[in-house]
């Protein structure tokens, strides 16, 4: 994703253009249905960085589903993307509400490139947390080579056909090398002992461990999280790593389990499915002797966690009193 957004960002900055592809696909009058289809493909590629923040949950769910479900989801997304064109075709008068072309479009295009570069920075940060500084360095080298490749394509795409051929070949080779290096950053492996130790005494989640802890009489808290989940990271720093919250966890002898979904884990996916969920963050309390789990909201504050802990403490005290 970092490589993709980096290249698209350079395209928005004007480092290279896909002019010939655009002219061929946009000329739908002369190329008929094929022109319409290729225009749709190009519009989807161009729109991808703009829609990803809003469709991330849907896409993440779709890729983990059977082929038929994934097809239905992507078809629905395609119909949604096509709907403005269908409406404008059916009601041409609405075209007067569409902004007129002008120099502002070039300025806006370049400005949006900075948002893509900001996304690249965020993705690089996520990679650094998960894989370490070496992976970040490898990714940056890959991005550098990708940048050189598309720059060569941009400055050399004009002129004679023979020149275009060799420029394109060099660009493709460099692009492949840069992409291979960039993707290789994810295979470095995390570096143990390089990250700050969290205040909460987290244990690695497994469904079997949760069952054993409950049978032994321990309340269990499960945090379904991932390093790429910004909401999860904010919740952890603001609420779950709050010193008072940690003290309450220790007083109530609650065992905290972290289900880290940064890299896809089949057991975590199955656990989410058992709770009727397919996305994170998810926060679950289990009390011994209770069949139904207690869920916390997706956005946490220390007060929300304290409120849940107060209810759990009252429940535990009630069980102790009945036992006496």
C-alpha positions in Angstrom: 0.0 0.0 0.0 2.9 2.4 0.8 4.4 1.7 -2.6 1.1 2.1 -4.4 0.2 5.4 -2.7 3.7 6.8 -3.2 3.6 6.2 -7.0 0.0 7.6 -7.2 1.2 10.6 -5.2 4.0 11.2 -7.7 1.5 11.0 -10.5 -0.6 13.7 -8.8 2.4 15.9 -8.5 3.0 15.6 -12.2 6.2 13.6 -12.1 4.7 11.3 -14.8 1.4 11.1 -16.7 -0.6 8.3 -18.1 -1.8 10.4 -20.9 -2.0 7.8 -23.7 -4.0 5.5 -21.5 -6.3 8.3 -20.5 -6.9 9.4 -24.1 -7.6 5.8 -25.3 -10.0 5.0 -22.5 -11.8 8.3 -22.4 -12.6 8.3 -26.2 -15.7 6.2 -25.6 -17.6 7.5 -28.7 -15.1 5.9 -31.0 -14.4 2.8 -29.0 -17.9 2.0 -27.9 -18.4 -0.4 -25.0 -14.7 -1.1 -24.6 -14.1 2.6 -24.2 -16.7 2.9 -21.5 -15.3 -0.2 -19.7 -11.7 1.1 -19.8 -12.8 4.5 -18.6 -14.5 2.8 -15.6 -11.3 0.8 -14.9 -9.2 4.0 -15.0 -11.6 5.9 -12.8 -11.5 3.1 -10.3 -7.7 3.1 -10.2 -7.6 6.9 -9.8 -10.2 6.9 -7.1 -8.7 4.2 -5.0 -6.6 6.4 -2.7 -9.6 8.7 -2.2 -12.1 5.9 -1.3 -9.8 3.6 0.8 -10.3 5.4 4.1 -14.1 5.0 3.8 -14.1 1.5 2.3 -11.4 0.0 4.4 -13.7 -2.0 6.7 -15.7 -3.3 3.7 -12.7 -4.3 1.7 -11.1 -5.9 4.8 -14.2 -7.9 5.3 -14.6 -8.8 1.6 -11.1 -10.3 1.1 -11.7 -12.7 4.0 -15.0 -14.0 2.7 -15.9 -16.7 0.1 -15.7 -15.8 -3.5 -19.5 -15.3 -3.9 -19.7 -12.9 -1.0 -16.6 -11.0 -2.1 -18.1 -10.6 -5.6 -21.4 -9.3 -4.2 -19.5 -6.7 -2.1 -17.3 -5.5 -4.9 -20.3 -5.4 -7.3 -22.2 -3.2 -4.8 -19.2 -0.9 -4.5 -19.1 -0.7 -8.3 -22.8 0.2 -8.5 -22.3 2.8 -5.9 -19.4 4.4 -7.8 -21.3 4.3 -11.1 -24.5 5.8 -9.6 -23.4 9.5 -10.0 -22.8 8.9 -13.8 -26.2 7.2 -14.1 -28.0 10.0 -12.4 -26.2 12.7 -14.5 -27.1 10.7 -17.6 -30.7 10.4 -16.7 -31.0 14.1 -15.6 -28.6 16.1 -17.7 -29.7 19.4 -16.2 -27.9 18.4 -13.0 -24.6 18.9 -15.0 -24.9 22.6 -14.3 -24.1 21.8 -10.6 -20.9 20.1 -11.5 -17.8 22.4 -11.2 -16.4 23.7 -14.5 -12.9 22.5 -15.6 -10.1 25.0 -15.1 -6.6 25.6 -13.6 -8.0 24.9 -10.2 -8.2 21.2 -11.1 -4.4 21.0 -11.5 -3.8 22.8 -8.2 -6.3 20.5 -6.4 -4.7 17.4 -8.0 -1.3 18.4 -6.7 -2.6 19.3 -3.3 -4.2 15.9 -2.9 -0.8 14.3 -3.5 0.3 15.6 -0.1 -2.5 13.5 1.5 -1.2 10.4 -0.2 2.3 11.2 1.0 1.0 11.6 4.5 -0.6 8.1 4.1 2.8 6.7 3.1 4.3 8.2 6.2 1.6 6.6 8.4 2.0 3.2 6.7 5.8 3.4 7.1 5.3 4.1 10.8 3.1 1.1 11.1 5.7 -1.0 9.4 8.4 0.3 11.7 6.4 -0.6 14.8 5.8 -4.1 13.5 9.1 -4.9 11.8 11.7 -2.5 13.1 14.0 0.2 11.6 15.6 -2.2 9.1 12.3 -2.8 7.4 11.7 1.0 7.2 15.1 1.5 5.6 14.4 -1.3 3.0 11.0 0.2 2.2 12.6 3.7 1.7 15.2 2.3 -0.7 12.3 0.6 -2.6 10.4 3.9 -2.8 13.5 5.8 -4.0 13.9 3.3 -6.9 10.2 3.5 -7.7 10.5 7.3 -7.8 13.5 7.1 -10.2 11.6 4.7 -12.4 8.5 6.8 -12.8 10.6 10.0 -13.2 12.6 8.4 -16.1 9.2 7.4 -17.6 7.9 11.0 -17.2 10.9 12.9 -18.7 11.5 10.4 -21.4 8.1 9.6 -22.7 8.2 12.3 -25.4 10.1 12.1 -28.7 10.8 9.3 -31.1 9.0 5.9 -30.8 12.4 4.1 -30.4 13.3 6.4 -27.6 10.0 5.8 -25.9 10.5 2.0 -26.1 13.8 2.0 -24.4 12.7 4.6 -21.8 9.7 2.4 -21.0 11.8 -0.7 -20.8 14.3 0.9 -18.3 11.4 2.3 -16.3 9.6 -1.1 -16.1 12.8 -2.8 -15.0 13.6 -0.2 -12.3 10.0 -0.2 -11.2 10.1 -4.0 -10.8 13.3 -3.8 -8.8 11.9 -1.0 -6.6 8.6 -2.9 -6.0 10.4 -6.1 -5.1 12.7 -4.3 -2.6 9.7 -2.4 -1.1 7.6 -5.5 -0.7 10.6 -7.3 0.8 10.4 -4.9 3.8 7.5 -6.9 5.2 9.6 -10.0 5.3 12.4 -8.7 7.5 10.7 -9.8 10.7 10.1 -7.9 13.9 13.1 -7.1 16.2 12.5 -8.3 19.7 13.2 -6.0 22.6 13.2 -2.8 20.6 9.8 -1.5 21.6 8.9 0.1 24.9 7.4 -2.4 27.3 3.7 -1.6 27.9 2.5 -0.9 31.4 -0.4 -3.4 31.2 0.7 -7.0 31.8 -0.6 -8.3 28.5 -0.6 -11.9 27.6 -0.9 -13.3 24.1 -4.5 -14.3 23.3 -5.7 -17.7 22.4 -9.2 -19.1 22.8 -7.8 -22.1 24.8 -6.0 -19.8 27.2 -9.1 -17.8 27.8 -11.1 -20.9 28.6 -8.5 -22.2 31.0 -8.3 -18.8 32.8 -12.1 -18.7 33.2 -12.2 -22.2 34.6 -9.6 -21.3 37.1 -11.8 -18.4 38.3 -9.9 -15.4 36.7 -11.9 -12.6 35.0 -10.5 -12.1 31.5 -10.3 -9.0 29.3 -9.5 -9.4 25.6 -8.3 -6.6 23.5 -8.7 -7.3 19.7 -6.2 -4.8 18.2 -3.7 -4.2 15.4 -0.8 -1.8 15.0 -2.3 -0.4 11.8 -5.6 0.4 13.7 -5.3 4.1 14.8 -8.4 3.9 16.9 -6.9 0.9 18.8 -3.6 2.8 19.4 -5.4 5.8 20.7 -7.7 3.8 23.0 -4.7 1.9 24.4 -2.7 5.0 25.2 -5.6 7.0 26.6 -7.6 4.4 28.4 -6.1 1.0 28.7 -2.6 2.2 29.7 -4.0 4.6 32.2 -2.3 4.0 35.6 -5.5 3.9 37.5 -7.1 1.5 35.1 -4.0 -0.8 35.4 -4.3 -0.7 39.2 -7.9 -1.7 39.0 -7.1 -4.6 36.7 -4.5 -5.8 39.2 -6.8 -5.4 42.2 -9.6 -7.4 40.5 -7.1 -10.0 39.3 -8.3 -9.5 35.7 -6.0 -11.2 33.2 -5.5 -9.0 30.1 -5.1 -10.9 26.8 -4.0 -9.0 23.6 -5.3 -10.4 20.3 -2.9 -8.7 17.9 -4.3 -8.8 14.3 -1.5 -6.7 12.7 -0.7 -9.8 10.6 -3.7 -11.9 9.8 -4.3 -14.6 12.3 -6.9 -17.4 11.7 -7.6 -18.0 15.4 -8.3 -14.3 16.0 -10.5 -14.2 12.9 -12.5 -17.2 14.3 -12.8 -15.6 17.7 -14.1 -12.4 16.1 -16.6 -14.5 14.2 -17.8 -16.2 17.4 -18.5 -12.8 18.9 -20.5 -11.8 15.7 -17.9 -9.3 14.7 -15.6 -8.9 11.7 -13.6 -5.8 12.5 -11.5 -4.2 15.2 -11.2 -2.7 17.8 -13.2 -5.0 20.0 -13.0 -5.1 23.8 -14.5 -8.0 25.7 -14.8 -8.9 29.4 -15.5 -12.5 30.5 -16.4 -13.3 34.0 -16.2 -16.8 35.5 -19.7 -18.5 35.6 -21.2 -16.1 33.0 -22.0 -17.3 29.6 -22.5 -13.9 28.0 -19.5 -11.6 27.5 -19.5 -7.9 28.2 -18.5 -5.6 25.4 -17.0 -2.1 25.6 -17.6 0.6 23.0 -15.1 1.1 20.1 -14.0 4.5 21.5 -12.7 4.3 25.0 -12.0 6.7 27.8 -10.7 6.0 31.3 -14.2 6.7 32.7 -15.8 4.2 30.4 -13.4 1.5 31.5 -13.8 2.4 35.1 -17.6 2.1 34.8 -17.2 -1.4 33.4 -14.8 -2.3 36.1 -17.2 -1.0 38.8 -19.9 -3.3 37.4 -17.5 -6.2 37.4 -16.3 -5.5 40.9 -19.9 -5.4 42.2 -20.6 -8.7 40.4 -17.5 -10.3 41.9 -18.3 -9.0 45.4 -21.8 -10.3 45.1 -20.5 -13.8 44.2 -18.1 -13.7 47.2 -20.9 -12.7 49.6 -23.1 -15.5 48.4 -20.3 -18.0 48.7 -19.8 -16.9 52.4 
